[in-house]
């Protein structure tokens, strides 16, 4: 069971469609007060629009949705004191958006953005706010080695991002086939 100490960071990872978002939403919904859902997905086609619509419906009216595909660390700094709980879904989409925003050598930008995000998490934990931050990310390192350079770069950066977030987090969960396994905390 997730603790209720503040401020705290809870990191939830798992494979695609593993149930991690539902687990995060259920856990974060137990925190009373103002709630914000930070969506990193962009609605680029009809299928994604439908997914976003279903997720909004699942969250209900108690959640305010904030959409930010790239400048997420700045958004967290700006709004964290306004909410009792923030839920970010998901880091790997955010990472993909950053990589896609920079043609050519994206590595310096990606490394800078990862560092910014980790600083935001550390500052959040050091703050006096009585709030929680739930962070959802895909675990991409358990599959085969990708066959192209861009996919390998994405996998490597997602692995680094997840490791750094898990290092800062108070609690870490791995969700497998809808079953959450507590890994840390």
N, C-alpha and C positions, 0 to 999 in steps of 0.2 A: 504494500500500500504506500502511496506517495505521501511524504511528510507535509507539514504545513508551516515550516519555518520560513521567515522572510529576511531579506530577499533571497531568492534561490533560482537556480537554473536547472531545468530538467531536460535532458537530451534523449530523444526517442528516435531510434534508427531501425531499419529493416528493409527487406526487399520491396520491389514494386508490388503494390496491391496486397501487402502483408497484413494490413490492419493497423498500421502505425498511426495514421491520421485519426482513425476512430478512437484508438486508445488515448491519444493525446487530447482529443476533444473531450472525451469522457472524464479524464483526470482533471483537466483544466476547468471544466464546468463545475467541479466541486468547490472551487475557490469562489467565495462570495465577493460581490462588488462588480465594478466596471470591467468589462472584458473586450479585448480587441484581438481580432484575427488578422494577422499580416500575411496576405496572399502574395506569393512571388510569381504565380503563373500568369501568363498573358493569354488572352483569348484570341488565338490566331486562326481558328477554324470552328466549324459547327460542333464537332465532337468535343473540343475543349470548352466551348461555350456551355454545352450541356453538362459537362462535369462540374464546372464552376457553379452553374445554377443549382445542381443537386447538393453540392457542398454548402452553399448558402442556405438552402432549405433545411438541411440537416442541422446546421448551427442554430437556427432560430433567431428570434428578435433580441435575445439577451447579448448577442455578439455584434460589435461594430466591425465591419470589414474595411481594412486599409489595404489598398493595392499598391505594391511597390516592387517592380521587377528587378531593379538594379541598385538604387540608393537606399537599401534596407538599413545599414548601420546608422545613417543619418536620421532616418525615420524613427528608429528605436530611441536614439538620444532625445529626439524632439518630443516623443509621446509617452515615454515610459512612466513618467510621474503622474500621468492622467488616468492610468488604469491599474487595477489590482492584479490582472493577469493579461499577459500577451502570449499569443500562440503564433509562431512562425511556421508556415507550411508552404514550401519546403526549401531547405538549403541547396539541394542539388539543382532544383529549377533556377534558383537565384544564381548559382555558379554557372549554369549553362547560359543564362542571360548575359552574364558578364563576359564570358568567353565569346559569345555571339556578337557583342557590341564592339569588339576590338578585332578587326581583321589583321592578319599577320601574326606577329609574336605577341600573344596575349599573356604570356607568363609573368612579366613584371606587374601588369595591372592586376592579375588574379592574385598574386602573392600579396600585393598591397591591400587588396580588398579583404582577403582572409585575415591579415593582420589587423585591419580596422575592425572587423567583426569580432575578433577575439578580444580586442581592447574594449569594445562596447560591452561584451559579456563580463569582463573583469570589472569594469567600472560599475556595471549594474549590481554585481555581487557586493561591491564595496560601498554602495549607496545606502542611505537610511530609509529608502522606500520600502513600504510594506506591500511588495508585489512579487509575482512569480513570472518567470519567462520559460515557456515551453518551446523547444526547438525540435522540428521534425526534419529528418534527412534520410535519403536512400542509402543503403549499404550496397556499394557497387563493387567491392573488392573480392567477392566470393565466386565470381564467374570466371569465364575463360579470359585469356589475355586478348584484348581487342586487336583487330587486324589492321587498324590504321592509326596514324600518328595522332590525329585530333582526338579520337576516342580514348587512346592510351593517356594522352595529356589530361583529358577530363577525368578519367578514372583515378589517375595519380593525384590530381588536385582535390578531387572529392574525398579521397582517402586521407590526405593531409588535413583538409578542413574538418572532417569528422573526428580525427584524432585530437586536434587542437580543441574543438568544442567539448569533446568527452573529457579532456584534461581539466577544463575549467568547470564543467558541470558538477553540481552537487549529487545528482542522480542520473544514471544512464540506464535505459531500457533497450533491449533488442526484441523486436516483435517478429515472431516466426509463425506463419499460418494463423494469425489472429491471436496468438498466445504471447503475452508480454513476459519477458525474462529480465529480471533485475540484474544488471551487470555491475553497478556501482552505487554506493550510497546506503 
